[in-house]
């Protein structure tokens, strides 16, 4: 690879559009479009993310050597065309007809679209979507030899991809599980049935699952929820699975997702604002357990065949921290790495790695945990926004120490520091923080700050050296993507982060991960004797994580956050006049 080669990675063609820049093999910017336009999981072209990436890298588009895409446009044409004209497809809309015209014409040309949009004259390289997922989790894992697996809704055609990787080379051994046989889409379909947004709220269903019992009989039936879900999705051979299409509708009816048979078996679809009944909980439980059974069986077969001791995971399904926790608990692998932006946003990273690999054949994995490469702001920029809103504030030279005291007094802190995290988890730069006690803190946050369902859990951020003393886990998990059991003797110490099944989705924090956040937890530990903070994303339900000082101030003023720690400045709600 030539010195200072600049690659711009773009995820566009599906949801969670994003961009990143790699210079000489290292990432300097990672940005998600949703943060700029306020629309979660947006499909918009990531022009704002690209502009911010270029700004952070201090380069112009003319200085970019290559643009790399995380979809293959030709394969994407085929996938869209085949889905729209499926002989079983019902409810064809005008938008579908317009799309067919585009697909059949030369105007549906990703490369020309991007050239015109960005005024770019250089090289453009597309890569297969799921291969981008694999690259995005293998190369930053630091594992030389590993099993590499991706599961999501759908890429171009594939819904999953499995490979072995060694010495920097990814070798795909399984291309099965094509649309509509998708674990991601099945999970989305049941999410829709349960009254939440598909391709968005699957994490809510995961959080609901432990409240259910899939050994209960279905309403008025003789089979259990567990038995029915074994009929809905089942393994075929070592690595394949199939979904019985009589239970689903997403393959042939727009926006319906599940079939009449599903509704007749489990009851009517829940309205978004409706009551959550016991059978809703049992459905969520059965879905989650079946997902875990299918994937763990796959992974065990892989381990038997290849003997690899390390696992790399990506794809939207890899955001399911309960699944990841069960993989760790099963002891199939010595260590696993889950890409922190495992959804489609992270495929821009994988596209950069694949283009870099094409240019540098000896590219090897290198451990990389710093995903704080999004939007960042100077103290001058922050202070100007505080003044614009007439916020009363102080400049605090002992920020960590003083905020730790506020946390010890059980106050709720909006914490806005440094560059924004890339991915759906707030890892200590765009976070809402509290003490992990008392137990009622969870209810206060859900109702008065996050404005979301009361059953949803919160995550602990813990000093890494204490992790194994508080949780049943033997590896670091800096990206909050593995759930682990809380040690029984610690539950009473940190009750606000313990889920109903006594698990928590923990974030381990070391000096190499996020030094400023680490200093705050250390100060809280010194103040209280507890090395854990409750950490949740700085946003309210339905909104992206705050990106700018303007976003943070608006969230601070519209919720019951007590204190805003933003850059070097601190604003206390009690000091603000009505």
N, C-alpha and C positions, 0 to 999 in steps of 0.2 A: 504494500500500500504506500503510495507516495505521501510525502510529508504534508501534513495539514490538509489532507483530502476532506472535503466538506460534503456530507450526505444529509439530505433532508428527507426524513421518513414521514409518510402521510397515510393515515387510516381514513379512507373515504369510500363509500359504497354501501355502508351499512350504518349501524348505530354507534354511538360513543366516538364520534370523529375526533381526531387528534393529530398532533404533529410533534416531531422531535428533530434535533440536529446532533449529528455525530461528527466530531472533528478529530482526525487522526486516531480513529478507533475508540474515542471516549465521548460520552454524551455530555453536552453542555446546556441543553434545553429540552424540557418535556412539558408539553402544554395540551390541555383538553378544551375543546371548543365550548362545551357546556358551561364552563366557568365564566366565559365572557358574555354569553347571551342569556344566561339564566334559565336554560331549558335542559333538564336532565336527559341524558342519553340521546342527544340531538343527532340527526342525520345530516345536518347542514355541512356544506363544505367548510373545513376548518380554517377559514381565512384569518380570523382573529388569533387563533393558536399559532398559525404559521408566522404572522407578523410579530407576535411576541417572541417566538423562538429566534427569529432573525435579529430582533432587538437584543435579546439576551446574549446571543453569540457575537454581536457587534459586526454583523456582515449584511450585505444586500443579497437579493435573489441572484444577481449576476455573479456573485462569488461562490454560489453553490455549484459543486462539480456534478452532482447526480441527485435526482429525485427518485425515491424508491417507494413503491406502493404495496400495501398489504392485501390487495386483491388482484387476481388476474382478470383484467377486463373482459377478455374473450370468454373465459369460463363463467364469469358473472353474467354475461349475455345469455349463455346457454341455460344457466340455472334459472334466471328470471323468465326466459321464454318458455321453458318446459313447465314451470309452475303455473304460469298464466293460462296456457292452453291445455292444461291437463284435462283429459276427457271427463273426469269426474267433477271438474271445477264448477261451482255454482256461484251465483251472485257476482257476475262479472260487472265491473264498474267502468265508467268513462275513463277514469284514470288508468285502468288496465289497458284500454284500447290505445290511449295516447302512448303508453309505455311500449306496447307492441310495435307501434309505428317507429318509435325511437330505436328499438332493438333491431328492427329490420333495416334501418337506414344507417348511413355512414355517420350521421350526426351524433349517434350514440358512441362517442369516441373519447374515452377517458383521457388519453394522452393529449389530444388537441384541446379538450376542455381545460386541462390543467395548464397547458402552455398559454392559452389565452387568458385564463384567470390570473396567472402569476407573471405573465410576460417572460416565460422561461424558455431558453433556447438550447439548454444542455441535454444531457442524457436522462432518460426516464426508464426505470426498470420495474416491471411488476413482478410480484411473487405470489405464490399460492397462500391463501389466507391461513390455513391450519399449519403450514410450514412456518409461517411467521410466528404463530403461537408457540410452536416448538422452539424456534430459535430464541424467542424472547425469554424463555425460562431456562434454556440450557446454557447459553453463553454467560449470563451473569451469575450462574449458580456456583461457579468455582469447582464443579464436579468434572473430573476428566472423563470418567466412565459413568453412564447413567441410563436408566430408562426414562424416556421423555414422552409425555402423554398430554393430549389436548382433547377436551370435550366442550362443546358449546351448542348453540342453537343450530346454526348452519354457516358454513363458509361459502365457497362457490357451489359445491355439491356435497362434499364430505361434512359430516356432523361430528367427526372425531378423527384423530390421527395418532398412531403409535409408532415409536421409533426407538432404536438404540443409538447411543451416541458415544463416541470414543475419539480421543485426541483431536477434538474439534470437528469431527465429521458426524453428521446426523444421517442415519440410515433408516428410512421408513420401512417397516415390515407389515403394517396393517392399514389398508385404505377402506375398511368396511364401514358400516353404519352410515349409509347415505340417506338423505331426506326421503321420507319423513321419519325414519328411525333415528330419532334424536332425543337423548336424555334431557338436553337443554330445553327443547321445545315441549316435551312432555311436562317438565317442571313449570314452564311458562303457561301451558294450557291449564294445569291445575291451579296455578296462581290466579289466573283469570276466573276460573270457576269459584274460587274462594273469595272473590270480590276485590282483588287487588290488580294492579297494572302488570300485564305481562311484559317481559324484557325490562323490568324495573324493580318490582317488589318481591322477587323470589326470596330475598333474604328475610322478609317478614314471615313467609310461610315456614322457612327453616326455623325461625324463632318460635313459631307457634307449635311446631311438631312435638316437642317434649311434653306439651300439655295433653296430648292425645294418647290413645291406647289402641293400637291396630289389631289387637287380639279380640276386640269387641265385635259382635255381629253387626253387619250392615242393617240399616232400617228395614224391618220386616222380612229379613232374609235369613238364610241358613249358613252363609259363608261369612268369614271375618273380613275386615278391611284389608288385612294382610294377604289373605288368600286371593281376594279380587285383584289386588295390585300385582300379584304373581301371574295372574292371567293377562293383565294389561301389558306388562313388559317382561320379557323372559330371555335368558341367554341362549345363543345358538353357537355351538362350537366353542372354541377357546376364547375368542375375542369379540365375537359379534353378539348383538342382541336385536330383538325385533319388538315392535310395538303392534299389538293387535289393533288394526285400524277401525274396528267396530266401536272402539271406545273414544276415538278422537275425531276431530273435524277440521283441524288446521290444514290438512292436506288438500281439502277440496271445498271448503266453505269459508269465505273471508270473515274474519273476526268472530267466528263462532267458537273455535278452539276445541270444545268437547262435544261428544255426540249425544243424541237423545237417550241412548242406552246408558251412558254415564249418568245423566240426570235422573233417569228412572231408577237407577241402582242406588245412587247416593243422596238423591233429593235435589230440590231446586238450587240453581246458582245463587249464591249469596249476593245481596246488594252491597255496594261499596260501603254504605253507612249502616248496614244491617247488623243485627246481633250475631256474635260468633257463638254458634251452638256446639254441643259436644261432638256431633258427627263431623263438623268442620275440622275440629282438632284431630279427630281420628283419621280423616282423609290426609291431612298434612303429615301426620305421623307415619302413615302407611307409605306415602310418597317418599318421604325422606329416608325411611328404612330401606325401601326397595332400591333407591338410588345408591345407597351405601353398599347393599348386597351385590348389585350388578357390578359396580366398579371395583370393589374389593376382590370379587371373584376374578375379574379380568386381570388385576394386578398380581394376584397369586399365581395365575397361569403364566404370566410374563416372567415372574421370578423363577418359576420352575424351569422355564425354557431357556432363559438367558443368564440367570444367576447374578444379575446386577444388584448392587447393594445400595445404590442411591437412586432417588426418584425426583424428576422435575415435572411440575404440573403447570398447565396454563389452560386458557379457554374459560368462558364464563362460569362453567360448572365448578372450576377450581376456586371460585370465590366462596364456595360453600364450606365454611370453616368447620362445621360439624362433621362433614364427610372427611375433610383433611385430618381432623382429630382422630377419627376412627381408623384412618389409614396408619397414623402414627401408633395408636393404641394396639393395633394388630401386630406390630413389630415385623412387618413384611420387609421393611427397608431400614438400614442403619440411620439414614437421614433423608429428609425430603426438603425440596425448595419449591415454594409456590411464588410465582411471579406476582408482585404486588398490584400490578395493573393487568390481571389475568383476563379481563374482558377485552372487547375489541379495541379499546383505546391502546392497550399494550402491544397490539400487532404492529404499530408504527416502529416500535423498538426492534421487533423481530425483523422487519423489512430492512432496517439499517444494518443489522448484524449479517443478514444474508448477502446484501450487496458488498459489505466489507469482506465477507468470506470469499466472494467471487474475485475480489481484488488482491486479497492476501490469503493464499491457500493454507498457510500454517496458522491461521487464527485459532486460538485456543480459548476455552472458558476461563474467566477471571472473576473472582468474587466481587460483587458490586451491590451495595445495599443503600446507596444514597440516591433516593428518588425525590429529593427536594429541589427540583430544577424547574419549577413553574414560576409564575409571576412573583416578582419581589419588588420592594419599594424602599426608598430612602426615608430616613427620619424626617427630612424636610417635606417630602410628599405626604407622609402620614400626618405631620403637624398641620399642614395646610387644610387637609380634610377635617381634622378636629376643629379647626377654627371656623371652617365653612359652616359646620353644624352647631357652632357656639357651644361646644362641649367643654366643660371644665375639666382640666387635667393637670397632672404634674409630670415632670421628667424624673424618673427613678433610677438612680445609679446602683441601687441594690435590688434589682427587680426580682431575682429568684428568691432571695431571702424574704422580702416583704410580701410577695404573692403567696409564698408557702405559708406565711402566717394567716393570710386571708383564707386559704384553703383549709388550714387547721381549724379555723372558726366556721367551717362548713358553708363558706360562701361560694357562689358559682362564678367561674372565671371564663371570660372569652379570651383566648390566647392566640394572638396573631403575630407570628415571628418568621423572618427569613423568607425563603422561597416556598411556594406552594407545593404540596405533595402531588405526585402523579399517581392516579388510581383512586378508588372509592373510599379508602381508609384515611382518616386524619391521624397522622403519626407524630404529632407534637408541634406542628407549625400553624395549622388552622384547626385548632381544637377548642372544645368546651370542656373544662376541667372542674372536678370537684373531689373532695375526699371520698373514699370508698365506703364511708359510713356517715350516718346511720343507714339502716335498710331502707328507710323512707325516702332517701335521696333519689333513688331510682324513680319513684312515683312523681316526685317534684319535677325532675328533669323531663320526664315523658309528658306531663300535663301542662307545665308552665313555661318550658323552654323549647322543647322539640315539637310539641303539639302532635303527638303520635300515640299509637296504641299502648295501653298500659302494660301489656305483657312483654313488650320488647326489652331485651337485655342491654346492658352497657359493658364496655370492655375495660379491663385493667391494663395500665401501663406500669411495668415493674422494673426496678433495677435488675439487670440481667443476672447478677450473681445471686439474687434471692429467688429466682424463678423456681428452681427445683424444691425449694423449701415451702413454697406456697401452692405449687401446682404439680400434677403428675406429668412432668415433661422433662426430657433430658437433652433437648436441643434448643438453640435460640430460635425465636420466632419474632423478628423485628418488624414484621409487616402486618401483624394482627390478623393472620389468616389460618390459624390453627386453634381449635378449641381443645381445652384440656380440663380434666377434673380438678376441682379445688380441693386441697388437702382438708380432711375433716376438721382438723384442729385449727384451721385458719378461717373457716367460714364465718365465724362470729366476729372476726377482726375486720373483714372486708365484705360485709353482707350486701352492699349496694351493687356489686358487680357479679354476684353469684346467680346464675340462671336457675330455673326451676329444677333442672336435672343435675344441679351442683357442678356445672361446667362454666367456663368463661373463655372468651376469645381474647387471649392475652397478647400483649405487645411487650417484648423484652427490649430494654433500652440500655445500650452500652455507650461508652465514650465515642466509639467509632460510628455509631448510628446517628445521633443527634445530640451534640454536646450541650446546647442551651437547654433543651428539654431535660436532659440528664441532670443538669445542675439544679433545675427546679425540683425534680423528684428527690434528689439528694437533700435539698434544703427542707422539703416536706418530711423526709425520713428523720432528719435531725430534730425537727420540730415536734414530731408525733411518735417516732419509733416505728412508723409504718412505711415500707418502701414501695407503696402502691398508690397510684392515682387513678380515679375514674376518668377515662378519656373517650369522648365522643366527638363526632365531626361538628365543625362550626357551621351549622345550618339548621333550618327547620324542615319538617317533613315536606317532601315534594320539591325542595329547592337544592341546587348544587351547593357544594361546599363553598363558603365565601372565598373570593379570589383577591379582592382589592380592599384597601382601607374603607372605601365607600360602602362596600358590601358588609364589612365587619361592623361598622358604626350603625348601619340600618338594622342589622340583626340584634345588636346590643340594645338599641332603643325600643325595639318592638317585642322583646321577650323579657323574661325575668332574670336575665344574666345580671349579676351584681356588680362585677368589675370587668373592665376591658383593659387588658394588657396588650398594647399594640406598639411594636417597635420598642423604643425606650420610654414610652409614655403609659401612664395609668389614669383611667377615668373611672370614678366610683359613681354608681347610680344614685347614691344618697346625696351627692354633691350637685346633681343636675336639677335645675329649677324647672318647674312645670311650664 
